Amino acid sequence: MKKLYAHKCKLSDLPLLLRYKQGSYSLRDTAKKIGISPTTLTRMHDGDIPDTATLVKVAEYLDLELVLLAESKKQGGRGTTPPPEAT
């Protein structure tokens, strides 16, 4: 199988990368290879960002090095918690 190379990969690229590597395998088979549920894989295909443990499994499946970057308060985004206000 081809190895995926990504200089910089955004979380928003995961659905495309997953579909590319999945190829002709079924969603259920792919989820089993990754070690996640088919429902979780479907949600990721739809653009949902998984929890950290799932993200690690997906990165291993895709042969990608995982680097997590914290979003700033200005960027916002689902799942981010703003830092406490300075007193």
PDB file of N, CA, C and O in Angstrom:
ATOM      1  N   MET A   1       0.841  -1.178   0.000  1.00  0.00           N
ATOM      2  CA  MET A   1       0.000   0.000   0.000  1.00  0.00           C
ATOM      3  C   MET A   1       0.882   1.235   0.000  1.00  0.00           C
ATOM      4  O   MET A   1       1.971   1.228   0.574  1.00  0.00           O
ATOM      5  N   LYS A   2       0.414   2.290  -0.641  1.00  0.00           N
ATOM      6  CA  LYS A   2       1.154   3.542  -0.696  1.00  0.00           C
ATOM      7  C   LYS A   2       1.226   4.162   0.694  1.00  0.00           C
ATOM      8  O   LYS A   2       0.264   4.116   1.460  1.00  0.00           O
ATOM      9  N   LYS A   3       2.373   4.738   1.004  1.00  0.00           N
ATOM     10  CA  LYS A   3       2.509   5.457   2.257  1.00  0.00           C
ATOM     11  C   LYS A   3       2.165   6.921   2.006  1.00  0.00           C
ATOM     12  O   LYS A   3       2.601   7.509   1.016  1.00  0.00           O
ATOM     13  N   LEU A   4       1.385   7.501   2.906  1.00  0.00           N
ATOM     14  CA  LEU A   4       0.995   8.902   2.763  1.00  0.00           C
ATOM     15  C   LEU A   4       2.080   9.792   3.339  1.00  0.00           C
ATOM     16  O   LEU A   4       2.598   9.541   4.427  1.00  0.00           O
ATOM     17  N   TYR A   5       2.407  10.813   2.610  1.00  0.00           N
ATOM     18  CA  TYR A   5       3.363  11.799   3.079  1.00  0.00           C
ATOM     19  C   TYR A   5       2.662  13.138   3.169  1.00  0.00           C
ATOM     20  O   TYR A   5       1.989  13.564   2.229  1.00  0.00           O
ATOM     21  N   ALA A   6       2.818  13.786   4.278  1.00  0.00           N
ATOM     22  CA  ALA A   6       2.186  15.094   4.453  1.00  0.00           C
ATOM     23  C   ALA A   6       3.166  16.002   5.159  1.00  0.00           C
ATOM     24  O   ALA A   6       3.576  15.731   6.287  1.00  0.00           O
ATOM     25  N   HIS A   7       3.545  17.092   4.488  1.00  0.00           N
ATOM     26  CA  HIS A   7       4.441  18.052   5.121  1.00  0.00           C
ATOM     27  C   HIS A   7       3.697  18.734   6.263  1.00  0.00           C
ATOM     28  O   HIS A   7       4.174  18.774   7.398  1.00  0.00           O
ATOM     29  N   LYS A   8       2.540  19.261   5.948  1.00  0.00           N
ATOM     30  CA  LYS A   8       1.682  19.859   6.960  1.00  0.00           C
ATOM     31  C   LYS A   8       0.264  19.370   6.710  1.00  0.00           C
ATOM     32  O   LYS A   8      -0.269  19.496   5.607  1.00  0.00           O
ATOM     33  N   CYS A   9      -0.320  18.822   7.728  1.00  0.00           N
ATOM     34  CA  CYS A   9      -1.661  18.272   7.608  1.00  0.00           C
ATOM     35  C   CYS A   9      -2.536  18.933   8.661  1.00  0.00           C
ATOM     36  O   CYS A   9      -2.176  18.985   9.837  1.00  0.00           O
ATOM     37  N   LYS A  10      -3.672  19.432   8.237  1.00  0.00           N
ATOM     38  CA  LYS A  10      -4.621  20.050   9.158  1.00  0.00           C
ATOM     39  C   LYS A  10      -5.659  19.015   9.563  1.00  0.00           C
ATOM     40  O   LYS A  10      -5.876  18.030   8.857  1.00  0.00           O
ATOM     41  N   LEU A  11      -6.294  19.241  10.697  1.00  0.00           N
ATOM     42  CA  LEU A  11      -7.366  18.343  11.123  1.00  0.00           C
ATOM     43  C   LEU A  11      -8.480  18.295  10.082  1.00  0.00           C
ATOM     44  O   LEU A  11      -9.138  17.268   9.918  1.00  0.00           O
ATOM     45  N   SER A  12      -8.686  19.392   9.389  1.00  0.00           N
ATOM     46  CA  SER A  12      -9.733  19.425   8.361  1.00  0.00           C
ATOM     47  C   SER A  12      -9.393  18.541   7.166  1.00  0.00           C
ATOM     48  O   SER A  12     -10.264  18.262   6.342  1.00  0.00           O
ATOM     49  N   ASP A  13      -8.134  18.093   7.057  1.00  0.00           N
ATOM     50  CA  ASP A  13      -7.719  17.200   5.967  1.00  0.00           C
ATOM     51  C   ASP A  13      -8.009  15.728   6.276  1.00  0.00           C
ATOM     52  O   ASP A  13      -7.940  14.885   5.381  1.00  0.00           O
ATOM     53  N   LEU A  14      -8.331  15.415   7.527  1.00  0.00           N
ATOM     54  CA  LEU A  14      -8.517  14.014   7.913  1.00  0.00           C
ATOM     55  C   LEU A  14      -9.561  13.265   7.082  1.00  0.00           C
ATOM     56  O   LEU A  14      -9.295  12.133   6.677  1.00  0.00           O
ATOM     57  N   PRO A  15     -10.735  13.842   6.809  1.00  0.00           N
ATOM     58  CA  PRO A  15     -11.701  13.084   6.010  1.00  0.00           C
ATOM     59  C   PRO A  15     -11.140  12.656   4.645  1.00  0.00           C
ATOM     60  O   PRO A  15     -11.328  11.515   4.224  1.00  0.00           O
ATOM     61  N   LEU A  16     -10.463  13.561   3.973  1.00  0.00           N
ATOM     62  CA  LEU A  16      -9.889  13.249   2.665  1.00  0.00           C
ATOM     63  C   LEU A  16      -8.796  12.189   2.782  1.00  0.00           C
ATOM     64  O   LEU A  16      -8.756  11.254   1.983  1.00  0.00           O
ATOM     65  N   LEU A  17      -7.918  12.322   3.761  1.00  0.00           N
ATOM     66  CA  LEU A  17      -6.846  11.348   3.957  1.00  0.00           C
ATOM     67  C   LEU A  17      -7.399   9.969   4.311  1.00  0.00           C
ATOM     68  O   LEU A  17      -6.903   8.951   3.830  1.00  0.00           O
ATOM     69  N   LEU A  18      -8.434   9.946   5.158  1.00  0.00           N
ATOM     70  CA  LEU A  18      -9.047   8.668   5.525  1.00  0.00           C
ATOM     71  C   LEU A  18      -9.687   7.995   4.317  1.00  0.00           C
ATOM     72  O   LEU A  18      -9.522   6.792   4.111  1.00  0.00           O
ATOM     73  N   ARG A  19     -10.411   8.763   3.526  1.00  0.00           N
ATOM     74  CA  ARG A  19     -11.058   8.190   2.338  1.00  0.00           C
ATOM     75  C   ARG A  19     -10.021   7.677   1.346  1.00  0.00           C
ATOM     76  O   ARG A  19     -10.216   6.633   0.723  1.00  0.00           O
ATOM     77  N   TYR A  20      -8.918   8.412   1.198  1.00  0.00           N
ATOM     78  CA  TYR A  20      -7.853   8.001   0.272  1.00  0.00           C
ATOM     79  C   TYR A  20      -7.257   6.670   0.709  1.00  0.00           C
ATOM     80  O   TYR A  20      -7.125   5.751  -0.099  1.00  0.00           O
ATOM     81  N   LYS A  21      -6.898   6.565   1.984  1.00  0.00           N
ATOM     82  CA  LYS A  21      -6.270   5.332   2.466  1.00  0.00           C
ATOM     83  C   LYS A  21      -7.281   4.189   2.533  1.00  0.00           C
ATOM     84  O   LYS A  21      -6.914   3.032   2.330  1.00  0.00           O
ATOM     85  N   GLN A  22      -8.535   4.494   2.812  1.00  0.00           N
ATOM     86  CA  GLN A  22      -9.569   3.461   2.897  1.00  0.00           C
ATOM     87  C   GLN A  22      -9.712   2.748   1.556  1.00  0.00           C
ATOM     88  O   GLN A  22      -9.908   1.534   1.512  1.00  0.00           O
ATOM     89  N   GLY A  23      -9.614   3.503   0.466  1.00  0.00           N
ATOM     90  CA  GLY A  23      -9.719   2.908  -0.863  1.00  0.00           C
ATOM     91  C   GLY A  23     -11.005   2.123  -1.028  1.00  0.00           C
ATOM     92  O   GLY A  23     -12.098   2.637  -0.790  1.00  0.00           O
ATOM     93  N   SER A  24     -10.863   0.880  -1.435  1.00  0.00           N
ATOM     94  CA  SER A  24     -12.040   0.049  -1.693  1.00  0.00           C
ATOM     95  C   SER A  24     -12.477  -0.770  -0.477  1.00  0.00           C
ATOM     96  O   SER A  24     -13.436  -1.537  -0.559  1.00  0.00           O
ATOM     97  N   TYR A  25     -11.778  -0.611   0.648  1.00  0.00           N
ATOM     98  CA  TYR A  25     -12.179  -1.330   1.856  1.00  0.00           C
ATOM     99  C   TYR A  25     -13.475  -0.732   2.401  1.00  0.00           C
ATOM    100  O   TYR A  25     -13.739   0.459   2.239  1.00  0.00           O
ATOM    101  N   SER A  26     -14.264  -1.563   3.039  1.00  0.00           N
ATOM    102  CA  SER A  26     -15.515  -1.075   3.617  1.00  0.00           C
ATOM    103  C   SER A  26     -15.219  -0.198   4.829  1.00  0.00           C
ATOM    104  O   SER A  26     -14.140  -0.270   5.417  1.00  0.00           O
ATOM    105  N   LEU A  27     -16.177   0.616   5.184  1.00  0.00           N
ATOM    106  CA  LEU A  27     -16.049   1.477   6.346  1.00  0.00           C
ATOM    107  C   LEU A  27     -15.853   0.631   7.600  1.00  0.00           C
ATOM    108  O   LEU A  27     -15.036   0.963   8.459  1.00  0.00           O
ATOM    109  N   ARG A  28     -16.596  -0.448   7.698  1.00  0.00           N
ATOM    110  CA  ARG A  28     -16.507  -1.335   8.865  1.00  0.00           C
ATOM    111  C   ARG A  28     -15.112  -1.959   8.973  1.00  0.00           C
ATOM    112  O   ARG A  28     -14.545  -2.014  10.064  1.00  0.00           O
ATOM    113  N   ASP A  29     -14.553  -2.430   7.845  1.00  0.00           N
ATOM    114  CA  ASP A  29     -13.210  -3.016   7.855  1.00  0.00           C
ATOM    115  C   ASP A  29     -12.152  -1.980   8.216  1.00  0.00           C
ATOM    116  O   ASP A  29     -11.219  -2.264   8.967  1.00  0.00           O
ATOM    117  N   THR A  30     -12.309  -0.783   7.674  1.00  0.00           N
ATOM    118  CA  THR A  30     -11.353   0.287   7.959  1.00  0.00           C
ATOM    119  C   THR A  30     -11.403   0.670   9.429  1.00  0.00           C
ATOM    120  O   THR A  30     -10.358   0.834  10.058  1.00  0.00           O
ATOM    121  N   ALA A  31     -12.596   0.814   9.984  1.00  0.00           N
ATOM    122  CA  ALA A  31     -12.740   1.149  11.401  1.00  0.00           C
ATOM    123  C   ALA A  31     -12.079   0.076  12.264  1.00  0.00           C
ATOM    124  O   ALA A  31     -11.426   0.390  13.259  1.00  0.00           O
ATOM    125  N   LYS A  32     -12.250  -1.180  11.884  1.00  0.00           N
ATOM    126  CA  LYS A  32     -11.649  -2.285  12.638  1.00  0.00           C
ATOM    127  C   LYS A  32     -10.123  -2.203  12.578  1.00  0.00           C
ATOM    128  O   LYS A  32      -9.456  -2.423  13.590  1.00  0.00           O
ATOM    129  N   LYS A  33      -9.562  -1.890  11.409  1.00  0.00           N
ATOM    130  CA  LYS A  33      -8.111  -1.748  11.265  1.00  0.00           C
ATOM    131  C   LYS A  33      -7.577  -0.616  12.138  1.00  0.00           C
ATOM    132  O   LYS A  33      -6.494  -0.728  12.712  1.00  0.00           O
ATOM    133  N   ILE A  34      -8.336   0.470  12.236  1.00  0.00           N
ATOM    134  CA  ILE A  34      -7.912   1.622  13.036  1.00  0.00           C
ATOM    135  C   ILE A  34      -8.089   1.334  14.523  1.00  0.00           C
ATOM    136  O   ILE A  34      -7.303   1.799  15.348  1.00  0.00           O
ATOM    137  N   GLY A  35      -9.122   0.565  14.861  1.00  0.00           N
ATOM    138  CA  GLY A  35      -9.427   0.279  16.263  1.00  0.00           C
ATOM    139  C   GLY A  35     -10.469   1.220  16.833  1.00  0.00           C
ATOM    140  O   GLY A  35     -10.475   1.521  18.026  1.00  0.00           O
ATOM    141  N   ILE A  36     -11.363   1.685  15.946  1.00  0.00           N
ATOM    142  CA  ILE A  36     -12.446   2.583  16.366  1.00  0.00           C
ATOM    143  C   ILE A  36     -13.763   2.019  15.863  1.00  0.00           C
ATOM    144  O   ILE A  36     -13.779   1.065  15.086  1.00  0.00           O
ATOM    145  N   SER A  37     -14.859   2.604  16.302  1.00  0.00           N
ATOM    146  CA  SER A  37     -16.165   2.126  15.855  1.00  0.00           C
ATOM    147  C   SER A  37     -16.480   2.678  14.465  1.00  0.00           C
ATOM    148  O   SER A  37     -15.986   3.743  14.094  1.00  0.00           O
ATOM    149  N   PRO A  38     -17.301   1.959  13.696  1.00  0.00           N
ATOM    150  CA  PRO A  38     -17.732   2.479  12.397  1.00  0.00           C
ATOM    151  C   PRO A  38     -18.448   3.823  12.515  1.00  0.00           C
ATOM    152  O   PRO A  38     -18.334   4.675  11.634  1.00  0.00           O
ATOM    153  N   THR A  39     -19.188   4.007  13.616  1.00  0.00           N
ATOM    154  CA  THR A  39     -19.881   5.277  13.835  1.00  0.00           C
ATOM    155  C   THR A  39     -18.885   6.422  13.965  1.00  0.00           C
ATOM    156  O   THR A  39     -19.088   7.493  13.393  1.00  0.00           O
ATOM    157  N   THR A  40     -17.812   6.201  14.714  1.00  0.00           N
ATOM    158  CA  THR A  40     -16.786   7.232  14.883  1.00  0.00           C
ATOM    159  C   THR A  40     -16.139   7.556  13.546  1.00  0.00           C
ATOM    160  O   THR A  40     -15.905   8.724  13.236  1.00  0.00           O
ATOM    161  N   LEU A  41     -15.848   6.525  12.747  1.00  0.00           N
ATOM    162  CA  LEU A  41     -15.246   6.755  11.433  1.00  0.00           C
ATOM    163  C   LEU A  41     -16.195   7.539  10.530  1.00  0.00           C
ATOM    164  O   LEU A  41     -15.761   8.434   9.805  1.00  0.00           O
ATOM    165  N   THR A  42     -17.475   7.212  10.569  1.00  0.00           N
ATOM    166  CA  THR A  42     -18.463   7.952   9.779  1.00  0.00           C
ATOM    167  C   THR A  42     -18.483   9.411  10.183  1.00  0.00           C
ATOM    168  O   THR A  42     -18.530  10.295   9.328  1.00  0.00           O
ATOM    169  N   ARG A  43     -18.448   9.667  11.472  1.00  0.00           N
ATOM    170  CA  ARG A  43     -18.441  11.057  11.960  1.00  0.00           C
ATOM    171  C   ARG A  43     -17.192  11.798  11.486  1.00  0.00           C
ATOM    172  O   ARG A  43     -17.252  12.978  11.140  1.00  0.00           O
ATOM    173  N   MET A  44     -16.062  11.094  11.475  1.00  0.00           N
ATOM    174  CA  MET A  44     -14.832  11.717  11.000  1.00  0.00           C
ATOM    175  C   MET A  44     -14.911  12.000   9.500  1.00  0.00           C
ATOM    176  O   MET A  44     -14.415  13.025   9.033  1.00  0.00           O
ATOM    177  N   HIS A  45     -15.528  11.098   8.755  1.00  0.00           N
ATOM    178  CA  HIS A  45     -15.738  11.325   7.319  1.00  0.00           C
ATOM    179  C   HIS A  45     -16.586  12.575   7.101  1.00  0.00           C
ATOM    180  O   HIS A  45     -16.430  13.283   6.106  1.00  0.00           O
ATOM    181  N   ASP A  46     -17.487  12.833   8.051  1.00  0.00           N
ATOM    182  CA  ASP A  46     -18.361  14.002   7.963  1.00  0.00           C
ATOM    183  C   ASP A  46     -17.702  15.275   8.492  1.00  0.00           C
ATOM    184  O   ASP A  46     -18.308  16.346   8.471  1.00  0.00           O
ATOM    185  N   GLY A  47     -16.458  15.157   8.969  1.00  0.00           N
ATOM    186  CA  GLY A  47     -15.718  16.329   9.404  1.00  0.00           C
ATOM    187  C   GLY A  47     -15.616  16.534  10.896  1.00  0.00           C
ATOM    188  O   GLY A  47     -15.010  17.510  11.338  1.00  0.00           O
ATOM    189  N   ASP A  48     -16.195  15.637  11.697  1.00  0.00           N
ATOM    190  CA  ASP A  48     -16.076  15.770  13.152  1.00  0.00           C
ATOM    191  C   ASP A  48     -14.641  15.474  13.581  1.00  0.00           C
ATOM    192  O   ASP A  48     -13.984  14.597  13.021  1.00  0.00           O
ATOM    193  N   ILE A  49     -14.169  16.206  14.570  1.00  0.00           N
ATOM    194  CA  ILE A  49     -12.826  16.001  15.098  1.00  0.00           C
ATOM    195  C   ILE A  49     -12.935  15.074  16.303  1.00  0.00           C
ATOM    196  O   ILE A  49     -13.690  15.362  17.232  1.00  0.00           O
ATOM    197  N   PRO A  50     -12.194  13.968  16.305  1.00  0.00           N
ATOM    198  CA  PRO A  50     -12.318  12.986  17.382  1.00  0.00           C
ATOM    199  C   PRO A  50     -11.566  13.405  18.635  1.00  0.00           C
ATOM    200  O   PRO A  50     -10.841  14.399  18.644  1.00  0.00           O
ATOM    201  N   ASP A  51     -11.759  12.614  19.702  1.00  0.00           N
ATOM    202  CA  ASP A  51     -11.007  12.847  20.928  1.00  0.00           C
ATOM    203  C   ASP A  51      -9.537  12.479  20.689  1.00  0.00           C
ATOM    204  O   ASP A  51      -9.195  11.898  19.659  1.00  0.00           O
ATOM    205  N   THR A  52      -8.692  12.817  21.632  1.00  0.00           N
ATOM    206  CA  THR A  52      -7.254  12.645  21.463  1.00  0.00           C
ATOM    207  C   THR A  52      -6.854  11.184  21.260  1.00  0.00           C
ATOM    208  O   THR A  52      -6.023  10.889  20.402  1.00  0.00           O
ATOM    209  N   ALA A  53      -7.428  10.279  22.026  1.00  0.00           N
ATOM    210  CA  ALA A  53      -7.075   8.858  21.898  1.00  0.00           C
ATOM    211  C   ALA A  53      -7.399   8.336  20.500  1.00  0.00           C
ATOM    212  O   ALA A  53      -6.616   7.589  19.914  1.00  0.00           O
ATOM    213  N   THR A  54      -8.548   8.728  19.973  1.00  0.00           N
ATOM    214  CA  THR A  54      -8.940   8.311  18.628  1.00  0.00           C
ATOM    215  C   THR A  54      -8.034   8.953  17.585  1.00  0.00           C
ATOM    216  O   THR A  54      -7.658   8.315  16.602  1.00  0.00           O
ATOM    217  N   LEU A  55      -7.694  10.195  17.798  1.00  0.00           N
ATOM    218  CA  LEU A  55      -6.816  10.907  16.876  1.00  0.00           C
ATOM    219  C   LEU A  55      -5.450  10.231  16.780  1.00  0.00           C
ATOM    220  O   LEU A  55      -4.866  10.155  15.699  1.00  0.00           O
ATOM    221  N   VAL A  56      -4.948   9.745  17.901  1.00  0.00           N
ATOM    222  CA  VAL A  56      -3.673   9.026  17.911  1.00  0.00           C
ATOM    223  C   VAL A  56      -3.782   7.753  17.073  1.00  0.00           C
ATOM    224  O   VAL A  56      -2.880   7.454  16.289  1.00  0.00           O
ATOM    225  N   LYS A  57      -4.862   7.007  17.224  1.00  0.00           N
ATOM    226  CA  LYS A  57      -5.070   5.781  16.444  1.00  0.00           C
ATOM    227  C   LYS A  57      -5.148   6.082  14.954  1.00  0.00           C
ATOM    228  O   LYS A  57      -4.572   5.364  14.137  1.00  0.00           O
ATOM    229  N   VAL A  58      -5.863   7.143  14.606  1.00  0.00           N
ATOM    230  CA  VAL A  58      -6.019   7.523  13.197  1.00  0.00           C
ATOM    231  C   VAL A  58      -4.677   7.954  12.616  1.00  0.00           C
ATOM    232  O   VAL A  58      -4.351   7.600  11.483  1.00  0.00           O
ATOM    233  N   ALA A  59      -3.901   8.713  13.378  1.00  0.00           N
ATOM    234  CA  ALA A  59      -2.583   9.149  12.912  1.00  0.00           C
ATOM    235  C   ALA A  59      -1.681   7.946  12.659  1.00  0.00           C
ATOM    236  O   ALA A  59      -0.941   7.919  11.676  1.00  0.00           O
ATOM    237  N   GLU A  60      -1.739   6.955  13.540  1.00  0.00           N
ATOM    238  CA  GLU A  60      -0.952   5.730  13.339  1.00  0.00           C
ATOM    239  C   GLU A  60      -1.404   4.998  12.087  1.00  0.00           C
ATOM    240  O   GLU A  60      -0.571   4.530  11.310  1.00  0.00           O
ATOM    241  N   TYR A  61      -2.703   4.892  11.880  1.00  0.00           N
ATOM    242  CA  TYR A  61      -3.255   4.237  10.697  1.00  0.00           C
ATOM    243  C   TYR A  61      -2.810   4.940   9.414  1.00  0.00           C
ATOM    244  O   TYR A  61      -2.504   4.295   8.411  1.00  0.00           O
ATOM    245  N   LEU A  62      -2.781   6.276   9.465  1.00  0.00           N
ATOM    246  CA  LEU A  62      -2.404   7.062   8.284  1.00  0.00           C
ATOM    247  C   LEU A  62      -0.896   7.250   8.144  1.00  0.00           C
ATOM    248  O   LEU A  62      -0.438   7.893   7.199  1.00  0.00           O
ATOM    249  N   ASP A  63      -0.121   6.694   9.078  1.00  0.00           N
ATOM    250  CA  ASP A  63       1.332   6.863   9.088  1.00  0.00           C
ATOM    251  C   ASP A  63       1.722   8.337   9.123  1.00  0.00           C
ATOM    252  O   ASP A  63       2.640   8.768   8.425  1.00  0.00           O
ATOM    253  N   LEU A  64       1.011   9.096   9.945  1.00  0.00           N
ATOM    254  CA  LEU A  64       1.291  10.522  10.100  1.00  0.00           C
ATOM    255  C   LEU A  64       1.841  10.786  11.495  1.00  0.00           C
ATOM    256  O   LEU A  64       1.440  10.141  12.464  1.00  0.00           O
ATOM    257  N   GLU A  65       2.757  11.733  11.586  1.00  0.00           N
ATOM    258  CA  GLU A  65       3.255  12.169  12.882  1.00  0.00           C
ATOM    259  C   GLU A  65       2.251  13.165  13.435  1.00  0.00           C
ATOM    260  O   GLU A  65       1.834  14.092  12.741  1.00  0.00           O
ATOM    261  N   LEU A  66       1.877  12.972  14.655  1.00  0.00           N
ATOM    262  CA  LEU A  66       0.835  13.796  15.252  1.00  0.00           C
ATOM    263  C   LEU A  66       1.451  14.937  16.053  1.00  0.00           C
ATOM    264  O   LEU A  66       2.235  14.721  16.977  1.00  0.00           O
ATOM    265  N   VAL A  67       1.080  16.145  15.679  1.00  0.00           N
ATOM    266  CA  VAL A  67       1.515  17.327  16.405  1.00  0.00           C
ATOM    267  C   VAL A  67       0.262  18.131  16.708  1.00  0.00           C
ATOM    268  O   VAL A  67      -0.412  18.618  15.800  1.00  0.00           O
ATOM    269  N   LEU A  68      -0.041  18.264  17.982  1.00  0.00           N
ATOM    270  CA  LEU A  68      -1.231  18.996  18.382  1.00  0.00           C
ATOM    271  C   LEU A  68      -0.869  20.441  18.681  1.00  0.00           C
ATOM    272  O   LEU A  68       0.058  20.718  19.443  1.00  0.00           O
ATOM    273  N   LEU A  69      -1.593  21.335  18.087  1.00  0.00           N
ATOM    274  CA  LEU A  69      -1.388  22.754  18.322  1.00  0.00           C
ATOM    275  C   LEU A  69      -2.612  23.325  19.007  1.00  0.00           C
ATOM    276  O   LEU A  69      -3.738  23.092  18.566  1.00  0.00           O
ATOM    277  N   ALA A  70      -2.408  24.058  20.062  1.00  0.00           N
ATOM    278  CA  ALA A  70      -3.528  24.683  20.767  1.00  0.00           C
ATOM    279  C   ALA A  70      -4.009  25.878  19.970  1.00  0.00           C
ATOM    280  O   ALA A  70      -3.212  26.676  19.477  1.00  0.00           O
ATOM    281  N   GLU A  71      -5.314  25.990  19.853  1.00  0.00           N
ATOM    282  CA  GLU A  71      -5.889  27.137  19.165  1.00  0.00           C
ATOM    283  C   GLU A  71      -5.965  28.314  20.132  1.00  0.00           C
ATOM    284  O   GLU A  71      -6.213  28.144  21.326  1.00  0.00           O
ATOM    285  N   SER A  72      -5.751  29.476  19.607  1.00  0.00           N
ATOM    286  CA  SER A  72      -5.863  30.664  20.456  1.00  0.00           C
ATOM    287  C   SER A  72      -7.328  30.994  20.676  1.00  0.00           C
ATOM    288  O   SER A  72      -8.198  30.498  19.960  1.00  0.00           O
ATOM    289  N   LYS A  73      -7.592  31.809  21.639  1.00  0.00           N
ATOM    290  CA  LYS A  73      -8.960  32.196  21.950  1.00  0.00           C
ATOM    291  C   LYS A  73      -9.608  32.884  20.752  1.00  0.00           C
ATOM    292  O   LYS A  73     -10.798  32.697  20.500  1.00  0.00           O
ATOM    293  N   LYS A  74      -8.837  33.677  20.013  1.00  0.00           N
ATOM    294  CA  LYS A  74      -9.377  34.385  18.863  1.00  0.00           C
ATOM    295  C   LYS A  74      -9.815  33.425  17.758  1.00  0.00           C
ATOM    296  O   LYS A  74     -10.800  33.681  17.066  1.00  0.00           O
ATOM    297  N   GLN A  75      -9.083  32.320  17.594  1.00  0.00           N
ATOM    298  CA  GLN A  75      -9.451  31.359  16.556  1.00  0.00           C
ATOM    299  C   GLN A  75     -10.697  30.593  16.944  1.00  0.00           C
ATOM    300  O   GLN A  75     -11.493  30.210  16.087  1.00  0.00           O
ATOM    301  N   GLY A  76     -10.866  30.368  18.238  1.00  0.00           N
ATOM    302  CA  GLY A  76     -12.053  29.663  18.720  1.00  0.00           C
ATOM    303  C   GLY A  76     -12.141  28.268  18.155  1.00  0.00           C
ATOM    304  O   GLY A  76     -11.122  27.601  17.973  1.00  0.00           O
ATOM    305  N   GLY A  77     -13.354  27.819  17.873  1.00  0.00           N
ATOM    306  CA  GLY A  77     -13.543  26.488  17.330  1.00  0.00           C
ATOM    307  C   GLY A  77     -14.192  25.598  18.350  1.00  0.00           C
ATOM    308  O   GLY A  77     -14.104  25.828  19.557  1.00  0.00           O
ATOM    309  N   ARG A  78     -14.845  24.576  17.847  1.00  0.00           N
ATOM    310  CA  ARG A  78     -15.542  23.646  18.713  1.00  0.00           C
ATOM    311  C   ARG A  78     -14.539  22.890  19.576  1.00  0.00           C
ATOM    312  O   ARG A  78     -13.494  22.455  19.092  1.00  0.00           O
ATOM    313  N   GLY A  79     -14.857  22.740  20.823  1.00  0.00           N
ATOM    314  CA  GLY A  79     -14.025  21.955  21.714  1.00  0.00           C
ATOM    315  C   GLY A  79     -12.896  22.747  22.359  1.00  0.00           C
ATOM    316  O   GLY A  79     -12.109  22.175  23.114  1.00  0.00           O
ATOM    317  N   THR A  80     -12.792  24.033  22.090  1.00  0.00           N
ATOM    318  CA  THR A  80     -11.738  24.815  22.714  1.00  0.00           C
ATOM    319  C   THR A  80     -12.277  25.496  23.953  1.00  0.00           C
ATOM    320  O   THR A  80     -13.444  25.882  24.015  1.00  0.00           O
ATOM    321  N   THR A  81     -11.421  25.632  24.919  1.00  0.00           N
ATOM    322  CA  THR A  81     -11.784  26.310  26.148  1.00  0.00           C
ATOM    323  C   THR A  81     -10.930  27.560  26.255  1.00  0.00           C
ATOM    324  O   THR A  81      -9.703  27.474  26.213  1.00  0.00           O
ATOM    325  N   PRO A  82     -11.555  28.713  26.393  1.00  0.00           N
ATOM    326  CA  PRO A  82     -10.752  29.933  26.494  1.00  0.00           C
ATOM    327  C   PRO A  82      -9.953  29.945  27.780  1.00  0.00           C
ATOM    328  O   PRO A  82     -10.391  29.393  28.789  1.00  0.00           O
ATOM    329  N   PRO A  83      -8.765  30.577  27.755  1.00  0.00           N
ATOM    330  CA  PRO A  83      -7.964  30.625  28.978  1.00  0.00           C
ATOM    331  C   PRO A  83      -8.640  31.517  30.014  1.00  0.00           C
ATOM    332  O   PRO A  83      -9.411  32.405  29.649  1.00  0.00           O
ATOM    333  N   PRO A  84      -8.362  31.294  31.308  1.00  0.00           N
ATOM    334  CA  PRO A  84      -8.963  32.132  32.340  1.00  0.00           C
ATOM    335  C   PRO A  84      -8.464  33.558  32.191  1.00  0.00           C
ATOM    336  O   PRO A  84      -7.320  33.796  31.804  1.00  0.00           O
ATOM    337  N   GLU A  85      -9.332  34.490  32.501  1.00  0.00           N
ATOM    338  CA  GLU A  85      -8.992  35.899  32.408  1.00  0.00           C
ATOM    339  C   GLU A  85      -8.005  36.275  33.503  1.00  0.00           C
ATOM    340  O   GLU A  85      -8.125  35.818  34.640  1.00  0.00           O
ATOM    341  N   ALA A  86      -7.039  37.103  33.160  1.00  0.00           N
ATOM    342  CA  ALA A  86      -6.059  37.570  34.157  1.00  0.00           C
ATOM    343  C   ALA A  86      -6.731  38.524  35.121  1.00  0.00           C
ATOM    344  O   ALA A  86      -7.583  39.317  34.717  1.00  0.00           O
ATOM    345  N   THR A  87      -6.370  38.460  36.359  1.00  0.00           N
ATOM    346  CA  THR A  87      -6.963  39.359  37.354  1.00  0.00           C
ATOM    347  C   THR A  87      -6.001  40.439  37.749  1.00  0.00           C
ATOM    348  O   THR A  87      -6.330  41.287  38.577  1.00  0.00           O
TER     349      THR A  87
END
